[in-house]
C-alpha cells in the first residue's frame, strides 16, 4: 500500500510542478505578445512617417488581426487606417469602408462624431450627394443635442 501512496504523491507532485511551469511560461508569453504588439504599432507609425502608406495600412491591419486590444484602441487604429486612405491616398471608397467599420463595430467610440463627418466627406468626394445628405440627416438625428432643439410643437409621441 505504501508504494501506491508514494506513486500517487509523486504523480501529484509532478503534475503540480508541470502546472506551475506552464503558468510561468504563459505569463512570459503574454508579456512578449504585448511587447510585440507595441513593436508592430511602432513599425506602422514609422512606415507612415516615411510616406509608405499602403505598408503602414498593412501593419495596422496586422496589428488589429493578431493582437488583442480594447475597443477604443481598435476604433482609433481603424480611424488611422481610414485617415490614411482619405487624406494620403485619396482612396475615398476604402476610407468610407473603414469609417463605416468604426460606426458599425464601435458605435460607442469617442470618435463617432468625427467619423460621421468623414463619412459625409467621403460620399461628397465620391460624387454621391444624395447619400451624403442622407448620412448627414442620420448623423444629426443621432445627436441628442440636436434632437432636443428642434423647433415646433410635438403633435404625437409614438411608442
C-alpha positions in Angstrom: 0.0 0.0 0.0 2.8 2.4 0.8 4.2 2.0 -2.8 0.8 3.0 -4.2 0.7 6.1 -2.0 4.2 7.1 -2.9 3.4 6.7 -6.6 0.2 8.8 -6.1 2.2 11.5 -4.3 4.9 11.5 -6.9 2.3 11.9 -9.7 0.6 14.7 -7.9 3.9 16.4 -7.3 4.9 16.1 -11.0 1.5 17.4 -12.1 1.8 20.4 -9.7 5.3 21.2 -10.9 4.2 21.0 -14.5 1.2 23.3 -13.9 3.5 25.9 -12.2 6.0 25.8 -15.1 3.2 26.1 -17.7 1.7 29.1 -15.9 5.1 30.8 -15.7 5.6 30.2 -19.5 2.2 31.5 -20.2 2.8 34.7 -18.3 6.0 35.3 -20.1 4.4 34.8 -23.5 1.6 37.3 -22.7 4.2 39.9 -21.9 6.1 39.1 -25.1 2.9 39.3 -27.2 2.1 42.7 -25.7 5.6 43.9 -26.4 5.4 42.5 -30.0 2.2 44.4 -30.5 3.8 47.6 -29.4 6.6 47.0 -31.9 4.1 46.4 -34.7 2.4 49.7 -33.9 5.7 51.5 -33.8 6.7 49.9 -37.1 3.4 51.0 -38.7 3.9 54.6 -37.4 7.5 54.6 -38.8 6.2 53.4 -42.2 3.6 56.2 -42.1 6.3 58.8 -41.2 8.3 57.6 -44.2 5.3 58.1 -46.5 4.9 54.3 -47.1 1.2 54.5 -46.6 0.0 51.1 -48.1 2.6 49.3 -46.0 1.5 51.2 -42.9 -2.1 50.2 -43.5 -0.9 46.5 -43.8 0.9 46.7 -40.5 -2.0 48.4 -38.7 -4.3 45.7 -40.1 -1.9 43.0 -39.0 -1.9 44.5 -35.5 -5.7 44.5 -35.4 -5.9 40.9 -36.6 -3.2 39.5 -34.3 -3.2 41.4 -31.0 -5.9 41.9 -28.5 -6.8 45.5 -27.6 -9.6 47.4 -26.1 -12.4 48.7 -28.2 -11.3 52.4 -28.1 -7.9 51.4 -29.3 -9.3 49.3 -32.1 -11.5 52.2 -33.1 -8.6 54.6 -33.1 -6.4 52.3 -35.2 -9.2 51.7 -37.6 -9.6 55.5 -37.8 -5.8 55.8 -38.6 -6.3 53.4 -41.4 -9.3 55.3 -42.7 -7.5 58.6 -42.4 -4.6 57.3 -44.5 -6.9 56.2 -47.2 -8.8 59.6 -47.0 -6.0 62.1 -46.6 -2.9 60.4 -48.0 -4.1 58.1 -50.7 -7.3 59.9 -51.7 -9.0 56.4 -51.8 -12.4 57.5 -50.7 -14.1 54.1 -51.2 -11.7 52.3 -48.8 -11.8 55.3 -46.4 -15.6 55.1 -46.4 -15.5 51.3 -45.7 -13.1 51.9 -42.8 -15.2 54.7 -41.3 -18.3 52.6 -41.7 -16.5 49.8 -39.9 -15.9 52.1 -36.9 -19.6 53.2 -36.9 -20.8 49.6 -37.1 -18.3 47.8 -34.7 -17.5 50.6 -32.3 -20.6 52.7 -32.0 -19.7 53.9 -28.5 -16.3 55.1 -29.6 -15.3 58.6 -28.6 -14.6 59.5 -32.2 -18.0 58.7 -33.6 -18.9 62.4 -34.2 -15.7 62.8 -36.2 -16.4 59.6 -38.1 -19.9 60.8 -39.1 -18.3 63.9 -40.6 -15.7 61.9 -42.5 -18.4 59.6 -43.9 -20.2 62.6 -45.4 -16.9 63.9 -46.8 -16.2 60.6 -48.4 -19.6 60.4 -50.0 -19.2 64.0 -51.3 -15.9 63.2 -52.8 -17.3 60.1 -54.4 -19.9 62.4 -56.1 -22.8 60.9 -54.2 -24.6 64.0 -52.8 -27.9 62.2 -52.1 -26.1 59.6 -50.0 -24.1 62.4 -48.3 -27.4 64.2 -47.4 -28.9 61.0 -46.0 -25.8 60.4 -43.9 -25.9 64.0 -42.6 -29.6 63.5 -41.7 -28.8 60.2 -40.0 -25.9 61.7 -38.0 -28.0 64.7 -37.0 -30.8 62.5 -35.7 -28.3 60.6 -33.6 -27.1 63.7 -31.8 -29.1 64.2 -28.6 -28.4 67.9 -28.5 -29.9 68.4 -31.9 -33.0 66.3 -31.2 -33.9 68.5 -28.2 -33.6 71.8 -30.0 -35.9 71.1 -32.9 -38.4 74.0 -33.4 -42.2 73.4 -33.3 -44.8 71.7 -31.2 -44.8 67.9 -30.7 -48.0 66.6 -32.3 -47.7 63.0 -31.3 -45.4 60.7 -29.4 -45.2 57.1 -30.8 -44.3 54.1 -28.8 
